[in-house]
Amino acid sequence: MQFTTVIVAFLSMAAFAIAAPTPVAEDVARSPQNHGMCVSSTDGTPVEIVGC
């Protein structure tokens, strides 16, 4: 392989490494979805459950 081919291959791999998504912190990825209200769903329509 020529020297320039090696350099181009290295830069290409570096570009993919930079563009790769970084892992998100566990507490951010699994944020609680509790909004302080109990709901149920009938036919895709959310209905509040009163007094739960």
Backbone as a chain_set.jsonl record, in Angstrom:
{"seq": "MQFTTVIVAFLSMAAFAIAAPTPVAEDVARSPQNHGMCVSSTDGTPVEIVGC", "coords": {"N": [[0.844, -1.189, 0.0], [0.396, 2.246, -0.641], [1.793, 5.14, 0.933], [0.065, 7.36, 1.064], [-2.391, 6.127, 0.763], [-2.633, 4.72, 3.144], [-2.742, 6.846, 4.952], [-5.127, 8.099, 4.131], [-6.965, 6.046, 4.667], [-6.702, 5.896, 7.451], [-7.586, 8.474, 8.228], [-10.208, 8.3, 7.341], [-11.272, 6.301, 9.009], [-11.014, 7.654, 11.421], [-12.805, 9.741, 11.046], [-15.241, 8.358, 11.022], [-15.212, 7.435, 13.654], [-15.417, 9.801, 15.093], [-17.938, 10.641, 14.305], [-19.584, 8.753, 15.419], [-22.257, 7.922, 17.63], [-22.317, 8.962, 21.04], [-22.454, 7.194, 24.148], [-25.276, 7.639, 26.253], [-25.802, 8.993, 29.485], [-26.977, 6.85, 32.068], [-29.058, 7.644, 33.816], [-30.261, 9.718, 32.425], [-31.135, 8.526, 30.093], [-33.078, 6.776, 30.99], [-35.252, 8.319, 32.018], [-37.814, 9.026, 34.361], [-41.268, 8.597, 33.62], [-43.37, 9.599, 35.043], [-45.913, 11.73, 35.539], [-47.426, 12.609, 37.592], [-50.087, 11.923, 37.427], [-52.605, 9.518, 37.081], [-53.398, 7.515, 34.368], [-55.392, 5.845, 31.91], [-55.865, 3.987, 28.888], [-58.212, 3.944, 26.363], [-59.046, 2.726, 23.359], [-56.952, 4.21, 22.286], [-57.259, 6.736, 23.317], [-56.305, 8.793, 25.913], [-57.389, 8.566, 29.286], [-58.08, 10.061, 32.347], [-57.563, 8.599, 35.52], [-59.394, 9.024, 38.236], [-58.584, 9.752, 41.578], [-56.606, 7.829, 42.095]], "CA": [[0.0, 0.0, 0.0], [1.134, 3.5, -0.657], [1.696, 5.926, 2.16], [-1.135, 8.201, 1.024], [-3.547, 5.253, 0.969], [-2.685, 4.452, 4.579], [-3.192, 8.083, 5.599], [-6.545, 8.288, 3.807], [-7.717, 5.033, 5.414], [-6.693, 6.307, 8.853], [-8.47, 9.632, 8.384], [-11.575, 7.839, 7.149], [-11.684, 5.635, 10.251], [-11.133, 8.682, 12.452], [-14.049, 10.475, 10.8], [-16.341, 7.518, 11.499], [-15.158, 7.385, 15.114], [-15.921, 11.079, 15.599], [-19.364, 10.743, 14.004], [-20.331, 7.727, 16.148], [-22.978, 8.485, 18.783], [-21.732, 8.657, 22.337], [-23.453, 6.631, 25.051], [-25.943, 8.613, 27.113], [-25.813, 8.601, 30.884], [-28.098, 5.95, 32.337], [-30.183, 8.339, 34.439], [-30.918, 10.542, 31.416], [-31.778, 7.643, 29.122], [-34.25, 6.153, 31.596], [-35.931, 9.306, 32.841], [-39.148, 8.554, 34.719], [-42.359, 9.182, 32.857], [-44.468, 9.858, 35.965], [-46.294, 13.139, 35.495], [-48.278, 12.893, 38.725], [-51.485, 11.671, 37.102], [-52.839, 8.154, 36.616], [-54.217, 7.493, 33.163], [-55.552, 4.6, 31.176], [-56.121, 4.273, 27.487], [-59.247, 3.159, 25.706], [-59.061, 3.031, 21.929], [-55.93, 5.198, 21.972], [-57.565, 8.022, 23.941], [-55.966, 8.754, 27.334], [-58.456, 8.95, 30.209], [-57.542, 10.188, 33.7], [-58.172, 7.787, 36.569], [-59.565, 9.946, 39.36], [-58.422, 9.199, 42.916], [-55.72, 6.654, 42.19]], "C": [[0.883, 1.244, 0.0], [0.889, 4.256, 0.645], [0.422, 6.761, 2.187], [-2.396, 7.373, 1.232], [-3.729, 4.941, 2.447], [-3.212, 5.673, 5.316], [-4.679, 8.305, 5.354], [-7.404, 7.289, 4.572], [-7.798, 5.412, 6.891], [-7.639, 7.481, 9.096], [-9.938, 9.242, 8.213], [-12.098, 7.158, 8.409], [-11.853, 6.65, 11.378], [-12.419, 9.473, 12.279], [-15.254, 9.67, 11.265], [-16.368, 7.456, 13.018], [-15.699, 8.671, 15.723], [-17.429, 11.175, 15.413], [-20.2, 9.732, 14.774], [-21.038, 8.358, 17.34], [-22.314, 8.068, 20.092], [-22.809, 8.084, 23.247], [-23.994, 7.703, 25.996], [-25.901, 8.096, 28.541], [-27.092, 7.836, 31.195], [-29.298, 6.679, 32.94], [-30.918, 9.241, 33.451], [-31.698, 9.67, 30.447], [-33.049, 7.028, 29.685], [-34.96, 7.146, 32.508], [-37.343, 8.828, 33.146], [-40.226, 9.3, 33.946], [-43.574, 9.451, 33.739], [-44.751, 11.351, 35.984], [-47.253, 13.5, 36.62], [-49.747, 12.651, 38.453], [-51.598, 10.239, 36.596], [-53.767, 8.208, 35.411], [-54.339, 6.068, 32.656], [-55.901, 4.967, 29.746], [-57.201, 3.344, 26.968], [-59.313, 3.626, 24.266], [-58.072, 4.139, 21.562], [-56.17, 6.566, 22.572], [-57.211, 7.948, 25.422], [-57.103, 9.297, 28.193], [-57.858, 8.978, 31.606], [-58.305, 9.293, 34.657], [-58.216, 8.66, 37.812], [-59.38, 9.184, 40.666], [-57.509, 7.985, 42.991], [-54.502, 6.964, 43.026]], "O": [[1.971, 1.262, 0.575], [-0.094, 4.027, 1.349], [-0.232, 6.858, 3.226], [-3.366, 7.858, 1.813], [-4.855, 4.903, 2.944], [-4.044, 5.543, 6.214], [-5.411, 8.662, 6.276], [-8.467, 7.652, 5.076], [-8.851, 5.265, 7.511], [-8.404, 7.477, 10.061], [-10.81, 9.803, 8.877], [-13.228, 7.404, 8.83], [-12.754, 6.507, 12.204], [-13.058, 9.838, 13.266], [-16.188, 10.229, 11.839], [-17.445, 7.427, 13.612], [-16.368, 8.635, 16.756], [-18.126, 11.727, 16.264], [-21.426, 9.844, 14.782], [-20.478, 9.237, 17.995], [-21.813, 6.951, 20.22], [-23.975, 8.46, 23.122], [-23.252, 8.562, 26.472], [-25.959, 6.888, 28.77], [-28.156, 8.136, 30.654], [-30.44, 6.362, 32.607], [-32.107, 9.5, 33.639], [-32.798, 10.031, 30.027], [-34.0, 6.782, 28.942], [-35.236, 6.828, 33.664], [-38.005, 8.276, 32.267], [-40.096, 10.49, 33.662], [-44.695, 9.524, 33.236], [-43.906, 12.142, 36.404], [-47.835, 14.585, 36.608], [-50.588, 13.146, 39.204], [-50.788, 9.795, 35.782], [-54.802, 8.874, 35.443], [-53.503, 5.209, 32.937], [-56.195, 6.123, 29.442], [-57.12, 2.124, 27.112], [-59.602, 4.791, 23.993], [-58.32, 4.916, 20.64], [-55.369, 7.477, 22.362], [-57.767, 7.11, 26.133], [-57.699, 10.33, 27.888], [-57.197, 8.023, 32.013], [-59.534, 9.228, 34.62], [-57.174, 8.995, 38.375], [-59.943, 8.105, 40.848], [-57.655, 7.179, 43.91], [-53.647, 6.098, 43.216]]}, "num_chains": 1, "name": "protein.A"}
